[in-house]
């Protein structure tokens, strides 16, 4: 059982911990400590609840499906098409950010062209995502261990340079509704803590185990990912303060030296590499399982569009993260709650206790986030 837990946590943490980590210190510096922590608390509670609900949907539903397939089963074909468009758009946005950042991190290590290294990453990681999910889970587990080691080392070398004024000098509590900076952490936290895409794969590891073991894996994975993120925010924001850069690393290099840039780049590459593998594998399976598209064509549909987006100049990763998190993950959250309600009507099982009032709060929160993010984009 211990091996099953490790595989499940390795795959889920490997999916969750990704590009979002590098945008978090920057949005903390813009929005202030208060709003950064406020949005973290709200989003963590919401996402833990939604991950557990989606876990139940996958656990108590027979057959191999992915998100769009589950939506069709519980909500109908019209919902499946909307879920497909939302899922594909958010996945492409995520894969684009992973490739963009991977090129930047590799360039910091090898001092070669970001463009060529990003394209190389897209190709190599895309081919590796064609592997069996058991192999991807093993890769993610073995890379997640040094990932945590690197972040602890970065925190250790940053400790002497961390200043309390960087945290408390700008609490951000005076930001008002029409000042969009207060809302910056919301979408990034949503993106950073989301691991819905690998829940069906993790479920497969626990198909012969009680659902409680599956829930423990989901809970521990989100908690470990959150701790990882907070350590990184403390290390980077505590050193850089208001001078924190969008990529998090260039801002600390002047203070901590090139060694910190090297370690940070290793952290970054491992984070985006594990996330890319897990997300690309799930996207490929959506095409393959839910739409019966052959595996090779599914792989092409998964890997080529992000490269095209990258080549035409889509490169503002903080903005992409915010939009993908607030819009994509928010809409997915609505579908999950609606599917969970339908599941509980037609099946019996060891479901977690739910409260309709809390479910409605989550629905209102994610829908409000979608509306506000659209308002920020177009108004």
JOSUL-V998849 format. One record per pair of residues at least 12 apart in sequence whose ideal C-beta (glycine too) atoms are under 7 Angstrom apart, sorted by the first residue. I is the first residue (numbers start at 1). J is the second residue. D is the distance in Angstrom with one decimal. If there is no record, write none. Layout:
# JOSUL-V998849
I_J_D / I_J_D
This chain:
# JOSUL-V998849
4_205_5.1 / 4_206_6.7 / 4_209_7.0 / 5_217_6.1 / 6_141_5.9 / 7_137_4.8 / 7_141_6.3 / 7_205_5.6 / 8_202_4.6 / 8_205_4.9 / 8_206_6.8 / 8_217_4.1 / 9_217_5.7 / 9_220_6.0 / 9_221_5.2 / 10_137_6.0 / 10_140_5.0 / 10_141_2.7 / 10_144_5.4 / 11_137_4.1 / 11_140_5.2 / 11_198_5.4 / 11_201_6.2 / 11_202_5.8 / 11_278_6.3 / 12_195_5.1 / 12_198_5.8 / 12_202_5.5 / 12_217_6.7 / 12_218_6.9 / 12_221_3.8 / 13_144_5.3 / 13_221_5.0 / 13_224_5.6 / 13_225_5.6 / 14_140_3.0 / 14_143_6.8 / 14_144_5.1 / 14_274_3.6 / 14_275_6.8 / 14_278_5.8 / 15_195_4.5 / 15_197_6.3 / 15_198_4.5 / 15_275_5.7 / 15_278_3.9 / 15_279_6.6 / 16_193_6.2 / 16_194_6.9 / 16_195_4.1 / 16_221_6.5 / 16_222_7.0 / 16_225_4.2 / 17_147_6.7 / 17_225_5.2 / 17_228_5.7 / 17_271_5.2 / 17_275_6.9 / 18_98_6.5 / 18_271_5.2 / 18_272_5.6 / 18_275_3.1 / 19_97_4.6 / 19_98_5.6 / 19_101_5.2 / 19_272_5.4 / 19_275_6.8 / 19_317_6.7 / 19_321_6.6 / 20_188_5.8 / 20_191_4.7 / 20_192_2.7 / 20_321_5.9 / 21_192_6.3 / 21_229_5.7 / 21_232_5.3 / 21_271_5.9 / 22_101_6.6 / 22_247_5.7 / 22_248_4.4 / 22_268_6.1 / 23_188_4.8 / 23_246_7.0 / 23_317_6.9 / 23_318_4.9 / 23_321_5.1 / 24_188_6.1 / 24_192_6.3 / 24_229_5.9 / 24_232_6.9 / 24_233_5.3 / 25_233_5.3 / 25_236_3.9 / 25_237_4.3 / 25_240_6.9 / 25_244_4.8 / 25_248_4.9 / 26_244_5.2 / 26_245_6.6 / 26_246_5.0 / 26_248_6.5 / 26_318_6.3 / 27_184_4.2 / 27_185_4.6 / 27_188_5.1 / 28_185_6.8 / 28_233_5.8 / 28_237_4.9 / 29_237_6.1 / 29_241_6.7 / 29_242_5.5 / 29_244_4.0 / 30_181_4.9 / 30_184_5.5 / 31_172_5.1 / 31_175_6.8 / 31_181_5.2 / 31_182_5.4 / 31_184_4.8 / 31_185_5.2 / 32_170_4.8 / 32_171_5.0 / 32_172_1.7 / 32_173_6.9 / 32_175_6.7 / 33_167_5.2 / 33_168_6.6 / 33_171_5.3 / 33_172_6.7 / 34_171_4.5 / 34_172_5.2 / 34_173_4.8 / 35_172_4.8 / 35_175_6.6 / 35_182_4.9 / 35_185_5.9 / 36_185_4.9 / 39_185_4.0 / 39_186_4.6 / 39_189_5.2 / 40_189_5.6 / 42_365_6.9 / 43_186_6.7 / 43_189_4.1 / 43_190_5.6 / 43_193_6.1 / 44_193_6.4 / 44_226_5.9 / 46_362_5.4 / 46_365_6.0 / 46_366_6.9 / 47_193_5.0 / 47_194_6.4 / 47_222_6.7 / 48_219_6.7 / 48_222_5.3 / 49_362_6.2 / 50_333_5.1 / 50_336_5.1 / 51_195_6.7 / 51_196_6.9 / 51_199_6.8 / 51_218_5.1 / 51_222_6.4 / 52_215_6.0 / 52_218_5.9 / 52_352_5.7 / 53_336_5.3 / 53_337_6.7 / 53_340_4.3 / 54_196_5.7 / 54_199_5.2 / 54_336_5.0 / 55_199_5.6 / 55_203_6.8 / 55_214_5.7 / 55_215_6.4 / 55_218_5.3 / 56_340_6.7 / 56_343_6.9 / 56_351_5.9 / 56_352_7.0 / 57_70_5.7 / 57_339_5.4 / 57_340_6.2 / 57_343_5.7 / 58_199_5.6 / 58_200_4.9 / 58_203_4.3 / 59_203_5.5 / 59_211_5.1 / 59_214_5.8 / 60_343_6.5 / 60_347_5.7 / 60_349_4.7 / 61_73_6.8 / 64_289_5.5 / 65_200_6.8 / 65_289_6.1 / 65_290_6.5 / 66_200_6.0 / 66_282_6.3 / 66_285_5.3 / 66_286_4.4 / 66_289_5.6 / 66_290_5.4 / 67_83_6.3 / 67_87_5.6 / 67_196_6.7 / 67_286_6.9 / 68_80_5.3 / 68_83_5.0 / 68_84_4.7 / 68_87_6.1 / 68_286_5.7 / 68_290_4.7 / 69_289_6.2 / 69_290_4.0 / 70_339_6.1 / 71_83_4.1 / 71_335_5.6 / 71_339_6.6 / 74_339_4.3 / 74_342_4.4 / 74_343_6.5 / 75_338_6.0 / 75_339_6.4 / 75_342_6.9 / 79_335_6.9 / 83_335_5.6 / 86_328_5.9 / 86_331_4.7 / 86_332_6.6 / 87_286_6.8 / 87_332_7.0 / 89_328_6.3 / 90_324_5.0 / 90_328_2.7 / 90_329_6.7 / 91_279_6.1 / 91_283_4.8 / 92_305_5.4 / 92_306_5.7 / 92_309_6.8 / 93_320_5.2 / 93_324_4.0 / 93_328_6.9 / 94_279_5.7 / 94_324_6.0 / 95_276_6.3 / 95_279_6.3 / 95_280_6.3 / 95_306_4.2 / 96_306_4.5 / 96_309_5.0 / 96_310_6.0 / 96_314_6.0 / 96_320_6.6 / 97_317_4.8 / 97_320_5.4 / 97_321_6.2 / 98_272_4.3 / 98_275_5.9 / 98_276_4.3 / 99_118_5.1 / 99_121_5.5 / 99_122_4.8 / 99_306_5.8 / 99_310_6.0 / 100_118_6.0 / 100_310_6.3 / 100_315_6.0 / 100_317_5.6 / 101_268_6.1 / 101_272_5.1 / 101_317_6.4 / 102_118_6.3 / 102_121_4.1 / 102_269_6.0 / 102_272_4.9 / 102_273_6.6 / 103_115_6.8 / 103_117_4.3 / 103_118_2.8 / 103_121_6.0 / 104_247_6.4 / 105_265_4.2 / 105_268_4.0 / 105_269_4.3 / 106_121_6.8 / 106_269_6.2 / 108_261_5.6 / 108_265_4.0 / 109_262_6.5 / 109_265_5.2 / 118_310_6.2 / 119_307_6.6 / 122_303_6.4 / 122_306_6.4 / 122_307_4.9 / 125_273_6.3 / 125_276_4.8 / 125_277_6.3 / 125_280_7.0 / 126_280_6.3 / 126_299_6.9 / 126_302_7.0 / 126_303_3.4 / 128_277_6.0 / 129_277_5.3 / 129_280_3.6 / 129_281_4.8 / 129_284_6.4 / 130_299_5.5 / 133_201_4.9 / 133_281_6.0 / 136_277_5.1 / 136_278_6.3 / 136_281_5.5 / 139_277_6.4 / 140_274_4.6 / 140_277_6.6 / 140_278_6.3 / 143_270_5.1 / 143_273_6.8 / 143_274_5.3 / 144_274_6.4 / 146_270_6.7 / 147_267_6.3 / 147_270_4.6 / 147_271_6.2 / 148_228_6.5 / 150_263_5.6 / 150_266_5.5 / 150_267_4.5 / 151_228_5.9 / 151_231_5.5 / 151_232_5.7 / 151_267_5.8 / 153_263_6.1 / 154_235_5.2 / 154_260_6.6 / 154_263_5.3 / 154_264_6.3 / 154_267_6.7 / 155_231_5.2 / 155_234_6.6 / 155_235_4.5 / 157_256_6.2 / 157_260_6.4 / 158_235_4.2 / 158_238_6.7 / 158_239_5.2 / 158_256_6.2 / 161_239_4.8 / 161_255_5.6 / 161_256_6.5 / 162_234_7.0 / 162_238_3.5 / 162_239_5.9 / 163_238_6.7 / 163_241_6.8 / 166_237_6.2 / 166_238_5.4 / 166_241_3.3 / 167_237_7.0 / 167_238_6.5 / 169_241_6.8 / 170_242_6.5 / 180_376_5.0 / 183_372_6.2 / 183_376_6.9 / 184_322_6.7 / 186_326_6.2 / 186_369_5.8 / 187_321_6.7 / 187_322_3.6 / 187_323_6.7 / 187_325_3.8 / 187_326_3.6 / 187_373_6.0 / 188_321_5.2 / 188_322_5.7 / 188_325_6.0 / 190_325_3.6 / 190_326_6.1 / 190_329_4.6 / 190_330_6.8 / 191_321_4.8 / 191_324_5.6 / 191_325_3.2 / 191_329_6.5 / 192_229_6.2 / 193_222_6.4 / 193_225_6.3 / 193_226_6.6 / 194_329_5.0 / 195_221_6.7 / 196_332_6.1 / 197_278_6.6 / 197_279_5.4 / 197_282_3.9 / 198_278_4.9 / 198_282_6.1 / 202_217_6.3 / 211_350_5.3 / 236_248_4.9 / 236_252_5.8 / 239_252_5.0 / 239_255_5.5 / 239_256_6.6 / 240_252_5.5 / 246_318_5.2 / 249_261_5.6 / 249_264_4.3 / 249_265_6.5 / 280_302_5.3 / 280_303_6.7 / 283_302_4.6 / 284_298_4.6 / 284_299_5.6 / 284_302_4.8 / 287_301_5.5 / 322_373_6.9 / 323_373_6.5 / 323_377_6.9 / 326_369_4.9 / 326_370_6.2 / 326_373_3.7 / 327_370_5.6 / 327_373_5.7 / 330_366_4.1 / 330_369_5.0 / 330_370_4.3 / 331_370_6.4 / 333_362_6.9 / 333_366_4.3 / 334_363_6.3 / 334_366_6.0 / 334_367_6.6 / 337_359_5.7 / 337_362_6.5 / 337_363_5.8
